[in-house]
Amino acid sequence: MSLRQKDLTEIEYPETDGQPMAETDLHRDLMAELIAELKRFFEHDPRVYVSGNLLLYYVEGNPRKSVSPDVFVVRGVGNHRRRIYKLWEEGQAPEVVIEISSGSTWSEDLQRKWRLYEDLGVKEYFIFDPEYDYLQKEPLLGYRLEEGQFVKLEVPAGRVRSEVLGLELVDTDETLRLFDPQTGEFLRTSTETERALHAETEARQRAEARVRAETEACRHAEEEAVRLREELTRLRSQS
């Protein structure tokens, strides 16, 4: 190992920047919800990594060069847990980034992070203001990389399509949802998923109970038939 390589391996890349996960409960909950929905959507693809609020280091040897996207999706890398994301080791920048903007971040989201994500080659960048306060005219913004530069996307009626994800990001006037054009439905939230699983469990239990009841009824019918045949045989033998 060369001295240069040794120096690089000894550099520490912190797992936290000391900043809170999100400015408010609203921002944290939406961030966590979007990550969870995308994880479920891509759970069967071993080469899609979904994460968020994870430090991404983009310059080897310089731990000050980092960014922590609220939500990001990378295709072409392993779908396993990470403590940090080193771009030079992974060899693939995030293809989609979603920032949940707030009073303390919206300026950075539109300036420093915008330029950084463009330089890193992020294919699609979306910004959403869940409080409808800081980006009042356009609460949902979208950009797509074309020839190395971000081009602003049209967001008609609060909807914009992600070509990378194959999903639509939808501003419902209450929050940000992910819509699947293939199914014609929104991706289920964690609460909706839990309710659906509960309903499916109850339906399965009712079906199993019906089968058990029918099986028990058949058993009783067969036992009664046997009893009647035996009784008939006994009566004939006495005549």
Backbone torsions as a table, in degrees:
resi	resn	phi	psi	omega
1	MET	NA	128.7	180.0
2	SER	-71.9	163.3	177.7
3	LEU	-59.7	-38.4	179.5
4	ARG	-63.0	-46.2	179.8
5	GLN	-63.8	-39.2	179.2
6	LYS	-63.3	-44.0	179.2
7	ASP	-58.6	-41.7	-177.7
8	LEU	-67.4	-39.7	-177.9
9	THR	-70.0	-22.4	-178.3
10	GLU	-88.3	-5.5	179.7
11	ILE	-73.8	134.2	179.8
12	GLU	-92.9	131.4	176.9
13	TYR	-112.7	101.7	-175.8
14	PRO	-57.6	153.3	178.9
15	GLU	-92.8	-5.8	177.1
16	THR	-142.9	149.4	177.3
17	ASP	-100.8	7.0	178.4
18	GLY	79.5	1.1	-179.7
19	GLN	-93.9	150.6	177.5
20	PRO	-65.9	156.3	-177.8
21	MET	-60.7	-40.6	-179.0
22	ALA	-155.6	160.8	-175.4
23	GLU	-70.9	-38.4	-178.1
24	THR	-138.7	170.9	174.6
25	ASP	-58.1	-39.4	-179.0
26	LEU	-59.1	-47.3	-179.2
27	HIS	-67.0	-43.9	-178.8
28	ARG	-63.4	-45.3	-177.2
29	ASP	-64.1	-41.4	179.8
30	LEU	-67.2	-41.7	177.5
31	MET	-57.8	-50.4	-178.7
32	ALA	-63.9	-37.2	-178.7
33	GLU	-66.1	-45.7	179.9
34	LEU	-62.8	-41.2	177.5
35	ILE	-61.5	-45.2	-178.7
36	ALA	-63.4	-42.7	-179.5
37	GLU	-64.3	-43.1	-179.7
38	LEU	-69.3	-35.1	176.4
39	LYS	-62.3	-43.5	178.5
40	ARG	-66.1	-38.1	-177.7
41	PHE	-64.0	-37.8	-176.8
42	PHE	-105.5	14.9	-171.5
43	GLU	-61.6	-24.2	-178.3
44	HIS	-95.7	4.4	178.4
45	ASP	-106.5	108.2	-175.8
46	PRO	-72.0	-6.1	-177.7
47	ARG	-114.3	26.6	173.5
48	VAL	-127.6	123.4	-179.4
49	TYR	-110.0	125.7	179.2
50	VAL	-116.8	130.7	179.1
51	SER	-155.7	-172.4	178.7
52	GLY	178.8	156.0	-177.4
53	ASN	52.6	35.8	179.7
54	LEU	-117.5	134.6	-179.1
55	LEU	-68.3	124.4	177.9
56	LEU	-109.4	116.2	178.1
57	TYR	-96.7	130.7	-173.2
58	TYR	-119.5	0.9	175.5
59	VAL	-131.1	112.8	180.0
60	GLU	-62.2	132.3	178.1
61	GLY	91.3	-6.1	-179.2
62	ASN	-129.1	91.8	-177.6
63	PRO	-68.2	-7.8	175.9
64	ARG	-80.8	-14.5	179.9
65	LYS	-91.7	85.5	-179.1
66	SER	-143.9	160.8	176.5
67	VAL	-147.0	152.5	-178.4
68	SER	-127.0	86.7	179.6
69	PRO	-62.1	143.6	178.5
70	ASP	-63.0	-45.6	178.9
71	VAL	-141.6	132.9	175.4
72	PHE	-148.6	152.9	-178.2
73	VAL	-129.0	130.8	178.3
74	VAL	-122.7	128.3	173.8
75	ARG	-102.2	145.8	176.8
76	GLY	94.3	8.2	175.3
77	VAL	-127.9	163.8	-176.7
78	GLY	-64.9	141.3	178.6
79	ASN	-90.0	77.6	178.6
80	HIS	-140.5	164.7	-176.9
81	ARG	-69.1	144.3	176.8
82	ARG	-133.8	154.1	175.1
83	ARG	-92.5	-35.0	173.5
84	ILE	-145.6	167.9	-179.5
85	TYR	-121.6	113.3	178.3
86	LYS	-100.6	113.4	-173.4
87	LEU	-61.4	-38.3	-177.1
88	TRP	-71.3	-22.8	176.9
89	GLU	-86.4	-39.7	-178.7
90	GLU	-73.1	-35.1	179.5
91	GLY	75.3	10.3	-177.5
92	GLN	-148.0	122.5	176.8
93	ALA	-79.5	159.0	174.3
94	PRO	-55.5	139.8	177.6
95	GLU	-90.8	-27.7	178.1
96	VAL	-133.3	134.6	174.5
97	VAL	-129.2	135.9	174.2
98	ILE	-122.6	123.9	175.9
99	GLU	-107.8	129.6	175.6
100	ILE	-92.3	100.5	-169.4
101	SER	-75.4	152.0	179.0
102	SER	-145.0	-179.7	-178.5
103	GLY	-61.3	-30.0	-178.3
104	SER	-94.7	-8.0	-175.3
105	THR	-121.1	-16.7	-170.2
106	TRP	-60.5	-36.6	179.4
107	SER	-66.1	-43.2	177.8
108	GLU	-65.5	-39.4	179.3
109	ASP	-59.6	-37.0	-176.6
110	LEU	-89.3	-9.9	-177.0
111	GLN	-122.7	-82.3	-174.3
112	ARG	-60.5	-50.4	-178.9
113	LYS	-66.6	-37.5	177.9
114	TRP	-56.2	-48.7	-179.6
115	ARG	-68.4	-39.3	-179.1
116	LEU	-64.4	-48.1	-179.4
117	TYR	-62.3	-36.3	176.5
118	GLU	-62.8	-45.6	-179.5
119	ASP	-65.7	-34.3	-179.1
120	LEU	-75.9	-13.7	179.4
121	GLY	88.9	22.8	175.4
122	VAL	-62.6	125.1	-173.1
123	LYS	-73.1	-35.6	-179.4
124	GLU	-140.2	135.8	-177.9
125	TYR	-131.5	125.2	-179.1
126	PHE	-123.2	142.8	178.4
127	ILE	-128.5	132.7	-179.9
128	PHE	-133.8	135.9	177.4
129	ASP	-104.5	101.0	-175.4
130	PRO	-72.2	-13.7	179.5
131	GLU	-95.8	-5.6	-179.9
132	TYR	50.9	45.0	-174.6
133	ASP	-124.6	-45.7	-173.2
134	TYR	-91.8	-27.0	176.0
135	LEU	-119.7	60.3	-170.5
136	GLN	-61.0	-42.6	-177.1
137	LYS	-72.9	-35.0	-179.0
138	GLU	-137.5	82.5	-179.1
139	PRO	-62.4	-25.6	178.6
140	LEU	-120.5	119.4	179.2
141	LEU	-117.3	145.5	178.2
142	GLY	-137.5	142.6	178.8
143	TYR	-136.0	143.2	177.5
144	ARG	-127.1	138.4	-178.2
145	LEU	-76.7	122.6	176.8
146	GLU	-133.4	116.6	-178.3
147	GLU	54.3	43.1	175.3
148	GLY	82.0	3.6	-178.9
149	GLN	-132.1	144.8	177.3
150	PHE	-73.9	132.4	175.5
151	VAL	-116.9	129.9	-177.8
152	LYS	-69.0	136.9	-179.1
153	LEU	-96.4	150.7	172.6
154	GLU	-74.2	141.1	179.1
155	VAL	-125.6	70.5	-178.0
156	PRO	-67.7	132.1	178.8
157	ALA	53.2	32.0	176.3
158	GLY	73.8	21.8	-179.3
159	ARG	-125.3	137.8	175.9
160	VAL	-144.7	137.6	-176.1
161	ARG	-92.3	136.2	170.8
162	SER	-97.0	112.5	178.7
163	GLU	-66.6	-33.1	-178.8
164	VAL	-68.4	-46.9	-176.8
165	LEU	-80.5	-24.7	-173.2
166	GLY	72.7	23.4	-179.4
167	LEU	-126.8	163.8	172.9
168	GLU	-107.9	138.0	171.8
169	LEU	-93.7	127.5	-172.6
170	VAL	-125.8	124.7	171.9
171	ASP	-86.9	110.5	-176.2
172	THR	-86.8	5.7	-172.9
173	ASP	74.6	0.9	175.1
174	GLU	-126.5	-34.1	-178.5
175	THR	-164.8	-175.6	177.4
176	LEU	-104.1	127.0	178.5
177	ARG	-121.7	159.1	177.4
178	LEU	-109.9	125.8	-175.1
179	PHE	-114.4	133.3	179.8
180	ASP	-101.5	108.0	-179.7
181	PRO	-62.7	-24.4	-179.3
182	GLN	-68.1	-37.8	-179.6
183	THR	-98.9	-16.5	-176.7
184	GLY	72.6	22.6	-178.0
185	GLU	-136.0	157.6	172.1
186	PHE	-70.7	149.2	170.7
187	LEU	-62.6	139.7	-178.6
188	ARG	-67.2	137.5	171.9
189	THR	-73.1	171.3	178.3
190	SER	-61.0	-40.0	178.6
191	THR	-65.5	-43.8	179.1
192	GLU	-64.6	-38.9	178.1
193	THR	-63.8	-43.4	179.2
194	GLU	-63.5	-42.9	179.1
195	ARG	-64.6	-41.2	180.0
196	ALA	-64.2	-42.6	178.5
197	LEU	-64.1	-38.6	178.4
198	HIS	-64.7	-43.2	179.3
199	ALA	-64.8	-40.3	179.2
200	GLU	-65.3	-39.6	178.7
201	THR	-64.0	-44.1	179.1
202	GLU	-64.1	-41.9	179.4
203	ALA	-63.6	-40.8	178.6
204	ARG	-65.4	-41.1	179.0
205	GLN	-64.8	-39.1	177.6
206	ARG	-65.1	-40.9	179.3
207	ALA	-64.6	-41.7	178.9
208	GLU	-65.0	-38.0	178.6
209	ALA	-65.1	-39.2	177.9
210	ARG	-63.8	-41.9	179.9
211	VAL	-63.7	-43.2	179.1
212	ARG	-63.0	-42.3	180.0
213	ALA	-64.0	-42.0	179.8
214	GLU	-66.9	-39.2	178.6
215	THR	-64.1	-43.0	179.4
216	GLU	-65.0	-39.3	178.8
217	ALA	-64.0	-41.3	178.5
218	CYS	-64.5	-39.1	179.7
219	ARG	-64.1	-43.7	178.4
220	HIS	-63.6	-39.6	-179.9
221	ALA	-64.4	-42.0	179.2
222	GLU	-65.5	-40.7	178.8
223	GLU	-64.6	-39.2	178.9
224	GLU	-67.1	-38.5	178.1
225	ALA	-63.5	-42.1	178.0
226	VAL	-62.7	-44.3	-180.0
227	ARG	-60.9	-41.9	-179.7
228	LEU	-66.2	-40.5	179.2
229	ARG	-64.0	-41.6	179.9
230	GLU	-65.6	-39.9	178.9
231	GLU	-65.0	-41.0	178.7
232	LEU	-63.8	-41.9	179.2
233	THR	-62.2	-43.3	-179.5
234	ARG	-62.6	-43.3	-179.7
235	LEU	-64.7	-39.2	179.7
236	ARG	-65.7	-36.4	-177.4
237	SER	-70.0	-22.4	-179.6
238	GLN	-88.6	-13.5	-177.0
239	SER	-83.9	NA	NA
